[in-house]
Amino acid sequence: MIEPFQTTFAVNMTCEGCVKDISTSLNKLDGIKKVDVNLKDQLVFIEGTAPPSSIVTAIQNTGRDAILRGSGTTNSSAVCILETHSNAVSNKIRGLARMVQVSSNMTLVDLTINGLAPGHYYATIREAGDISRGAESTGGIWESLKNKVLGSDAAALPAEKEPRGIFGSVDVDDKGRGNVFLDRPVAIWELIGRSMVVSKSKEGPFRREDDNTLVGVIARSPGVWDNDKMVCSCSGKNVWQERQEQVKQGMA
């Protein structure tokens, strides 16, 4: 059973009417346990098991935008920006995976895809975090017994149970969009620095010039109380300017 976890969102609000609209919309979602709206700081704090993508949609349905500012607690959250390494396309970013650890051995993954060809795709965690050649250089599936045995000995191995590195699958529709909410028996610290691959092939081999194979390195992201900055120190852009760029790329 999934344990409740915390998420916090920045939301443009102007009055108590905004607070009421947002609270009403969120409380209609399955898995919402508690909603706390701070009008002064323009923040919405949520506790429950609803995926962040569903929360964003519920807020957007009130006519307002939302930005995920953090989830879980310190050192329990991660993010992976997924992109194609194909030189045939200009908009390379086509996916985003948000991860939050909700218990000692359970992590939830909110995977969003935009811009791939329609079809069934697999999301896997790879042994290496080397994406210099795209998915080609990421190694085998993480915690696969076959990856640890070389040569003819590998063929003699008994059938293995599914490696923890096989996270699940996502269906992409005719508009190139897909979203799935996965849970896997892993801890965030085990994933940091590894890569995630989203592809129509679970095992590979992968081709760098395949526009429909995505790859990214998993990195830590702020916990629910760890990210209160509103302006990026490197770009000088505020979170809403960065949000507009994400929307243009179809990743919001």
N, C-alpha and C positions, 0 to 999 in steps of 0.2 A: 504494500500500500504506500502511495506517495505521501510524504509528510509535507505539510504547508511550509512555504518559504516566502520571503519578503522581496518585493520589487519596489523601486521608486521611479517616477516619471516626472519630467518637466512638462508642464502644460500651460499654454497661454490662457489665462483666465482674467476676467475683469470685474466680476461681481458675484454675489451669493447665488445668483441664478445659474452661473457657470458651475459652481460647486454642486448645486442640486442636480443639474442635468448629468454631470459626470458621475456622481454617486449613484444615481438611479440607473444609468446605463451599465455601470460596472457590477452592481448588485444583481443584475439579471443573468450574469455569466455563471456557468457551472464552475464550482471550485473556489469561488470568492468567499473568504472568511471574514475579512475586515477591510474597510476602505477609510482612509484618513486624508482629507484634502486640506492643504495649507494654502489659502488664497494669497497671503502676503508674500510667501516665498515661491509661489507658482509651482508647487510640488504636490504630487499625489502619491501616497504610500499605500501599498496593497499587501495583504497577507492572504495566502491561499495556495491553490494548486493549478490555477488557470495559467496557460502558456502566455508569455509576454506578447506574442503576436496577436492573440485574441484580445488582450487588454488594450493594445494600441488600436485595434479595429473598433472596439467598443467606444473608446474616447473619440476617435475620428468620426464615428456615427453621430456624435453630438455637434459636429461642425468645427471641432478644434483639433489641433495637431498634438502629438505626444512624442517625447524622446525618452527612451530608456536611459536612466542615469545610473543604475546599478541594480544588482540582484544578489540575494543571499547575504552572506557575511564575509568579512575579510578573508581573502585567500580561498574563497569557495566559488569564484566565478571565472569564466574564461570566454573568449570570443575567437572566431576564426573567419576571416574575410576570404571568400572563395573566388578565385579568378581563373580564367583560361590563359594559358601561355602561348596560344596560337597567335602568330603574327598577322593572320588574315582578318582580325577584328580590332576595332579601335576601343570599344567599351569592354574592357577585360573583366571588370568586377561584375559577377553574376550570381553571387550567393553570399549568405551570411549565416553563421551558426552561433547562437548564444547558448552558453552552458552554465548551469548552476548546480552545485552539489547540495542535495537536500538531506542527506544522511551520511553516515560513515562510509557507506559503500553503494551509493546511488546518485547518479548525475542525470539531470534532465537536459535535453538538447532541443532547442527551438530552431529548426532549420528552414530557411527561406531561400527559394531559388527564383531567379528572374532572367529570362533571355536564352534558355536552352531549348533545343528541339523537343517536341512532345515525346513522352515515353516514360519508361520505368528506369529509375536510377538507384544506384547503391551508394550509401555513405559509409566509408571505411576509414579507420585510423591506421596510419602506416608506421612502420618501425622507425623511420628517420624523418627529420624535419628539413631535409635538403630539398628545396623546390627549385634549384637552379636550372633544372631541365624540365620543369613542370612536374607532372605526376610520374614521369619516367624515373626520377632520381629519389623517390620517396621510400623505396624498399618494399618489402612484403607487408602483409596485414599484421598489425601488432598482435602479439601473443598467439600467433599461429605456430603450432608444433612443427609444421612443414618448413617454416622459415629457419628453424634451428638445427635441421638435419640436412646435410649436403649429400650430393651424389646419389648412387643407387640405393642407399639406405632409406632415402625418403619414400621411395616407391613401396617399401615393405612396411611402412607405418600403418597401424590400425586406423580406422576412421576416427577422426578427432571430433570432439564436441566443438560447437561454434566458438571461434575465438572472440574475446571481448572486443577486439578491434572491428568487428562487423557491427556497425551501429544500427543499421536498418535500411529502409528504402523510402523513396519519395516519388510520387507520380507528378509529372509536369504536364500541364494542360495545353490546349491548342494556342493559348496566348503566351506560352513560355514560362508560366508561373507554377510554382509548387510550394507547399508548406507542410511540414510534418512535425509532430511533437513526440520525441523519443525518450525512453529512459533506459539506462544501461548500468550494470553493477561495476562502476569504476569510480575512482576519486579524481578530483580535478588535478591534483599534483602529479598524477601518473600521465596526464595528457599534455601538460605544458611542454612546448618545444617539439612535439611530434606534429605530423601533418595530417590533414583530413583530405580525402579524395572523394569527389562525387562524380560517378561515371556510370555508363550503361554496363560496363564490365566490372564485376566484383573483384576478380583476381588480377586483372591486367593480362598481358602487357599493355602499357599505355603509350600513346603517341603524343609528343609535344604539340603537334599542329592540329590536334583534335579540338575544335571549338567547344564541343559538348562534354569535355572532361575538365572538371574544376579542381583546384588544389589551393590549399592555404596552410599556414603555420598556426597552431593553436597558442594563444598568448593569454596571460592573465588579464582580467578586466576588473574594474572597481567593484567592491561590495556595495551593499545598499547605503552605507553611511560614509563611503570613502571617496565620493566624487561630487564635490559641490561646486567645482569651477564652472563658470558660464562662458569664459573666453579661453580659447586655445592659445597657450604661450608660444607655440611654434608658428601658427598661421595668423594669429590675431583675430580670427573669426569667432563670432559667438556661436553657441550651440544651434541656434535657429538658422544661421547662414550655412553651417555644416549640414544641417538637416535638409535644406533646400537642394544642396548638391547630391545628397543621398537619394532624394526623391527623383531628381533628374536621371539618376542611374538606375531607378527602379528598385532600390534596396530599402525603401522605407516602408 
